[in-house]
Each structure stands twice: as C-alpha cells, then as structure tokens.
Amino acid sequence: MLKLNRKRTMNIGFAFFGILLLWQVYDSWCPTFLTDIFARYAYGISSAELKAGSPDKILHVQWLVGIIMACDNLAALILLPIFGRISDRTKTPIGKRMPFILTGTFVSAVAFPFIPLFFHKNNILGMVVTMAIVLIFMMMYRNPAVALMPDITPKPLRAKANGIINIMGYLGGAAATVLGIFLKLSDYINVPDESRKLWIIETPFIIASILMVISALVLHFSINENKLEKEMKKEMEEGELLAAIEAPVDDDKPMPAANKKMLAAILAAEFLWFMSDNALGTYIGNYVIYYLNSVSSSTMFLTIIGGVASVIGFAIAGSIADRIGRKWTISVGLGVTFLGLLLMMMAGPTGKVTGAHGEFSFPIILYVVWFIKGFGMSLVHNCSFPMVVELCSSKKIGQFTGYYYASSMSAQTVTPVLLGLLLTNTGLWSVLPFYSCALTALSFIVFTVLVKNIKTKKVANAKGLEAIGADD
C-alpha cells in the first residue's frame, strides 16, 4: 500500500523554499532596478525625476527591461534541460542531484547581493553580468532540486507531494515578501539621488542569500539520496504500475505515440499559461509604482494575498485531482484564473490621497484578483509537473523536468519582450491585464481540448490521512 512520507517530502521542500525565495526578491526588485538605470542612460535622469516630469517616457524603456529579463530566461531555456540530463547520469557519494543543488546554491548566494550594489553605483554592466551569474547557477540548482521529489515519490502520490513542496516554496516567497513590506523599494526609487540609502535595497538580497544557504544545508543533512533510492525501489515499481498514462513506459522502446501527444499538449498549454503569469510577475511592480502611482509595498501585499490563496489551493489540489483527475483540476484552475483577470481589467488609479507615498490610492479590487489568481494557478502548477514526469521512468526524471522547464522558460523568454514592446508602442499600462487574460483563455482551450483525463488507478493505494501519515 502506497503512503506519502510527509516529513521527508517537507524536507525536500526546502529546495523549493530557496528557489522561490530568490525569485521573489529577483522579480520584485530587478525590473524596477532596470527601469531606473535605463532611464538614466536614455534620458540622463532617474526614473523618479522622469516620473515627476514626463511619466509616459518610463514606458519607452520597458522594451529594454523586457529584453534583459528575457535574456535571463533564454539562458534558463538552454541550461535547465542540460543540467537535467547531466544529473540523471551523475553518481556521487551524496547522490545525483545534491552536488548540483549545493554548488548552485552557494555560488548564487555569494553573487546575489552584488546586484543591488552595482545598481546603486549605476554600473549597468556589473549589474547585468551578476544577474547572469546568479541565473546560471540557479539553473544548476533548480532542475535537480525539482527532480528530487519524483525521484523518491511513487507516481500516484506526486500530486499530493507536489502540494507540500509548493507550500514550502511559498513560505520562501512569503519571507521575501515580508522583506519588501518593511524595506520599500519605492522609498529608494522615489527620492533624490543624494537621499538614496543602499541598505534599503541591499538588505533583502543579503537575507535571501543567508536563508538560501540554510535551506540547502537542511536539505543536504536530511535527505540521503543513495539510501532512499534503495529503500524506495519496491514502492517506485508499484507506482509505475498505477501511473495515470495511456501507454506503459519502457526505456528500451520509443516513447508511445499517445504519450508523445499528451506531453506535447501539456507543454503547449503550459507555455501559454506561463506567458500570462510571467507577464504579471515581471511588470506588476512597475505597474503599481508608475501606473497606479502607489507604494511598492502594495505589490508585496498582493503577493501575500496570492500566496495565502495558493497555499489553500496546494493543500487541496491533490485531493481534488484524486476525485476528478489532474486534467480537470488544471482546467478548473485556468478557468478561475481567467475570471480573476477579467476583474483586473476594471482596476485603475482611484481616488486622490495626500502624503509622500503617492498621488492615488491602491484599487482594492486587485487584492481580490490576486486571491482568485493565486488559488487558480496553484491548482494548475500543483498538477502539471506530476503529469509531465508521469510520462517517463525514474531514469529520465531530470530530462523530463527539463522539458517542463524548457516550456515555462521559453514562455518567460518571449513574454517580457513581447509585452515590453506592446507597452512601449501603445503607451498604455492597461495592456497588461488584457494580455494575461487572453493568454490564459487560450491555454484553457488548448489544454481542455487536447489533453486526455486519465485518473490514477486506485489498486492498493492508501486513502485519506493514511496516504499522508507515514513519517518514517
């Protein structure tokens, strides 16, 4: 009878804790860093001065911001599959994934605090090169870290395990969000150059680096890959027999046509929903500061609300998938997200307020949007990765994890540039919600029409609390 080891799964989740911690800080601060530094190079003044004198010109540098953010994702598109394949074939005394996780974590953690330092010094080359170093070594870390869960979790239990993993990840994102609330980026950006304090932007990056290292060490000392691989062999074989796939997996034969078709459909839909989601993640900080004219901490409150909704979704997504199948769980998630983004189209700068923090108050409807979107996308993310690695054996998990991330990263390569160009050419920040809403609708159509719903077989599969109660 298959049982999910909850304690071990939470320990594996420390890898994802470090990943989302770094990316939350990176995505919340770096696009605004780039906007400000490009404003200096293009117009000779800071974005704060540009905002006061000619705010529309801020839109004119967004295509450059998009290109830099896309270059990062382009590197990830190339590197993630490579590190996935290499780690599949690696054998060391500490396992096949752990060497990549530890090396990637420590190099990224050392380099990460140099990003705001170079920005403060107006050194665009140093900042962009450091961003690239962080990204390369995080890619060394990310694929093996994500592949670690399916390495030692039987196929029928991976949706529930992925829920726990994602909750751990969102705790990392929450840690970064709290930093953004107390260390407001807008307090640095919206002041004269002589009043800018380096510690405001440096502190979040240093704390993120320290927490990343701690999370990697917890993972290393609590998970013995080689030992677990031997202990889990029988359960993994049983899981293969219960997999939710059309045709059995056999490494000695070509991938069955039905499985290929299913993989292609999942990856195509994933590409579209990541284009939508990454557009919001990349530009929401600038949207809040430059369009809504609000404080940057408002973005952090959005993240907290979305994170709470996501944790709720991750906690129940596995059980929903057991009842209706992973396909319909994802379809429901996309539908819910679409409805939330329809509401976002109604948001805009609202009533005037006084004070140093901005001209307009923050539209309350956006908090509702982020809760709906957070819940919907948690259902999507929770079930999509297990669907991809369901289609391979334990020998190719890193490779198929690479496929999953190749799709998501190619989307995140295209979307910052495409949306940046749209913002530049239209001069309208309101393009953002329309763009994301349309792509979410398209991903829903592709996924619902092309992906088959195959439920996990129930033979000898533990139920309810019994399925997640084993801690040893």
N, C-alpha and C positions, 0 to 999 in steps of 0.2 A: 504494500500500500504506500503510495507516494505522499510524503509530507514535506511542507516547506519549513526549512530551518530559519526561523525568523531572526534569531540573534546573529547568525552567520550572514544572512542577507543584509542586515543593518550594518555590519562591519564592512561588507563590500561597498555599501552605500557611501562610505567615507570618501571613496574615489570620486563619486559624482558630487559630493559636497564640495570638494576642491575645485572641480570643473565649473560648476555654476557660480561659485563664489568669485572666481577670477573673471568669468564672462560677464557677470552682472556689473562689476566695477568697470570692466573694459567698455562695455556697451553704454553704460550710463555717463561716463566721463569723456571717452576718447572722441566721439563725434563732435562734441562741443569744443574740445581742445583744437580739433582740426578746423572747425568753423572759425574760431578766433584767430588761429595762426595764419590761415589762408586769407582772412580779411586784412591782416597786416601786410602780407605780401602783395595782395591785389590792389588794396586801397591805401596802404600806409598807415592805417589806424586800427585800433582794436574793434572787436565786434560790439562792445558796449558803446563806444563812440559812434560806430556805424548805425547801431540801433537807434540812438538818440537823434542822429541827423538824417539818415536815409535807410530806414529798416528794410526796404524792398531789396537793397543790394545784398543783404545777407543771403537771400535766395540764390543769388548769382554765383555763390561759391559752393553750393550744395552738390553740384556735379563733381567737384574735386573731392569733397568729403566722401561721396559715394564711391569714387574710383579707389581711394585709399582703403576704405572698408572692404571693397570688393577684392582688391589685391590680396588682402589677408585671407579671404575665403577661397580665392583661387589657389593659393598655396595649400590650404587645407584640402581642397578637392584632389590635389595631386598626392599629398603626403599621407592622408588618412588610409587609403587603400594599401599604400606601400607598407606602412607600419603594421597594418592588419595582417598582411601576408607574411611579413617577416616574423611577427610574434607567433603566428601559427606554427612556424617551423623552428622556433627557438627552444632550446633546452638548457636550463641552468639549475644550479642547486636551489635557487629561490623561485623557480618556476619560469614559465614562458612569458607571462605578462608583467611580472613585478619589476624586472630590470628597466623596462621602458617607462613604467609608472614612476619609479623613483628618480631616474635620470631626468625625465621631462619635468617633474615637479620641482626639483631643486634648481635647475637652470632657469626655469620660468620665474620662480620665486625670487631669485637674485636679480634678474633683469627687470622685473615688473615695476619697482619703484623708480626706475630711471625714466620712465615715460613722462610723468608729471614734472620731473626735474628738468628734462630737456625742453618741455613745453614752457616752463617758467622762464627759461633762458632764451626763449624764442629761437631755439635750434631745431628747425623742422626736419633736417636730415637725421640728426641724432634721435629725435622722437620716432620717426617713421622706421628707422633701422631697428630700434629697440622693440617697437611693436612687432616687427617681423620676427625677431629672435624669440620673443615670447610666444608668438603664434606657432613657429616651427616646433618648439619643444613641447608646447601644449598638445600639438598633434601627435607627437611621440607618446604622450601620456594618454590622450583621450581615447583612441581606438582600443588599445589594450585594456584600459580601465573599464570601458563599457562592455567589452567582450568577456570580462572576468565573471560576470553574473551568469550568462548562459553556459559558460564553461563547466560550472558546477551546480546547475539547476536543471532538473528534468523539464522537457518541453511543456507538458501540461501545466506546470506551476510557474512559468515565466511571466505571465501577465500579472499575477499576484506579486511575484518577486520584483517586477519592474515598478509596481506601485510603491513598494517600500524604498527601492533605490531612488525613485524620483522625489519622494518625500524628503529623503536625506539631502538630495541635491537642492531642493527648495529651501531647506534650512540654511544651506550655504548662501543661496541667493538672498535670503532674509537677512543674514549677517551683513552682507554688502549694502542692503537697502537701509538698514539702521544707520550705517556709517553715513549714507547720503542724506539722511534726515538731519543729523547733527552737524555734519560738515557740508554745508550747502555750496554746491558748485556755483550757483548764481551769486553768492556772496563774494566769490573770487572774480567771476567774469564781469559782473555789473558794477565795477568800481574802477576808478582811475588806476593807471599802471603803478603809480607810486604807493598805492594802498593795498596792492595785492600781496597776500600772505601765502608763502609757499606751503606752510604746514597744513592749510585747509585742503589742498589737493593732494599733498604727499601722504598724509596720514592714512587715508583709506587704502592706498596701494601697499603701504608697509604692513598694515594689519592683515590685509588679504594674503600677502606673501607668508606671513607667520602662520596663519590658520591653514594655508595650503600644506605647508611642511608638516604641521602637526597631524593633519588628516591623513597624509601619506604614510607617516610613521605608524599611526594607529592601524591602518590597513595592512602594512607590512608585518607588524608583530601579531596580528590577529588572524591572518589568513595564510595558511601553508598550502600553496597551490599543489605541489607534488603529492603531498599526503592526501589531500582531499580528492585528487584525481583518482587515486587508487580506491579510496573508501566509497566514492560515488559511482564506480563503474557499473554496478548492477542496476542502480536506480536510473542512471542515464540510459542504459539499454532498454529498460522498461518504458522510459519516457519516449524513446524513439517509436515504440510500438503504438503509443497513444497519441502521436502527433496529429495536429489538425491540418493535414495536407491531402491533396488528391492522389498523388503517386508516391510510393515509398522512396526514401533517399538511399542511394547506393553510390559510394565514391568511386567504384570501379566501372560505372556506366555513365554515359552522358546524362545531364540533367533532363528529366522528363519534360515534354512539351507543355503539359498542363502546369507544372511548377514554374517553368520559364515565363509563361503568360501571366501567371499570378504575380511573380516577382516584378515583372515589368510594369504591371498595372499599379501595384503598391508604390513603386518608386516614382512613377509618373505623378500620381496623386500627391505623394509626399513632396515632390518638387514644387508643386503649386501651393500647397498649404505653408511650406516654409518660405516661399516668396512673399506670401501675405504676412506671416508672423514676423519675419525678419525686417520687413519694411517698417512695421510698428516699433520693433525693438531698436532699430538703428536711428530713426528720426523722431521718436516721441520726445526725447529730451529737448531737441531744438524746437519742436512743435510747441512744447509747453513754454519755453523761455522766450522764443521770438514771435510766435503767433498768438498764443493765449496771454503772453506778457505776464506770466506768473512765476513764482519762485520754483527753483529746481526741486525743492523738497516735495512739491506736488507730484512729480514723477515717481518719487520714492514711495509715496502713499499709494499711488496706483499699483506699484509693484507689490506692496504688502497685500493689498486687497486681492490682486490677481493671484498672489501666492497662496493666500488662505483658501481661495476657491479651488486652486489647483490641488492643494493637499486633500481637500474634500473629495475631489474627483479621483485622485490617485488611490485614495483609501477604498473607494467602492468600485473602481473600473474593472478590477479583476473579477469581482462577483457578478457584475453586470455582464461581462463577457462570457462567464460560465453559463448564464441564462439565455442570452440572445446571440452569442457568438461575437468574435472580435470585429468582424466586418461591420455589423450593425451598431456596435458600440462606437466605432470610429465615425460612422455616418451620422449618428446622433450628435456626437461631439462637433462635427463640422457644421451641422445644421444649427446647433445652439450658438456657435461662434459667429455664424453668418448673421443671426438675429441681433447679436450684440453689436456687430459692426454697422448694421443698419442704424442703430441708435446713435452711434458715434457721428454719423453724418449730420445729426441735429446739433452737435456741440459746436460752440464757438466762443469767442471772448464775450463775457457777460458783464453785468453791472459794474460801474466805476467804483473803485475804492481808493482810499488815501493811504499814504505810508510809503516807506522806502522800497518795498518789495515788488511793486508792480502797479500798472495802471488798471488792470482788470482783475476781477475775482475769478476763481477757478470754477469751470462748469461742473456741477455736481453729477450730471448725467454720465460723465466719464468714469466715475467710480463704479457706477452700475455696469457700464460697458466692460470694464476690466474684470469685474467679478464674473460676468457671463462668459467672457472670452477665456478667462483663466480656467473655469470649470470645463468648458467645451474642449479646449485644446489639451487639457490633462487626459481626457478620455482618448483623444487621438494619439498623443505621444505614448501613453501607457501601453496601448495595444499594437501600435505599428511596428516597433522594433522587434517584439517577440514574433510577429508574423513573418518578418524577413528572415530571422535566424531559424525559424521553424523549417525553412526550406533547405537547410544544409545539415551535415553531420557535425559532430564535435570537432572534427579535424579541420573544418573550414569556417569556424565561427568568426575569427578575425577577418577573414576575407569577406564574408557576407556583412559583417559590421561595417567594413569598408564600403560596400555597395550602398548601405543605408546612409552613411555619412557623405558619400560622393553625391548622392541625390540632394541631400539637405544643403551641402556646402556649395554645390553648383547653383542652387536657388539663391543662396546668400551671396554668391558672386554676382549674379545677374541683377538682383533686385535693388541694391544700393545705387548702382549706376543708372539703371532704368528709371527709378523713381527720382533720383537726383536730377536727371535730365528733364523729367516731367515738371518737377518743381521749378527748375530754372526757366524753362520755356513758357510755362503757364503763369508763373508768378503767384501761384495760389497754394497756400498750405492745405486748403480743403481737399486737394487731390489725394492726400494720404489715406483718409478713410474710404474713399471711393475705390482706390487702387486695391486695398486689402480686402474689401468686401467682394469685389469682382473675382479676385483670385480664389478666395475661399469658396465661393459658389461654384467655380469651375472645378476645383479639387473635389468637391462633393459629388458633382456629376460624374467625373472620371472614376472615382473610387466606387461609387454605388453601382454604376453600370458594369464596370469591367472586373471587379473583384468578387470571387465566389465566397459565400459564407459556409465555412466548414468548421463545425464545432469539435472541440477536443473530445475524444472518446472517454467515456466515464468508467471503463472497466478498471477495477482495483484502484480507483483514485479517491484519496481521502476527502471528506466533506467538511464544510464549515470550519469551526475552530480547530478541529482535529488536523485540518490541512495546513494550518499555520502555527500549530502549537509546539512543534518539536524545537528544542533549543540546544540540542547536543548532537 
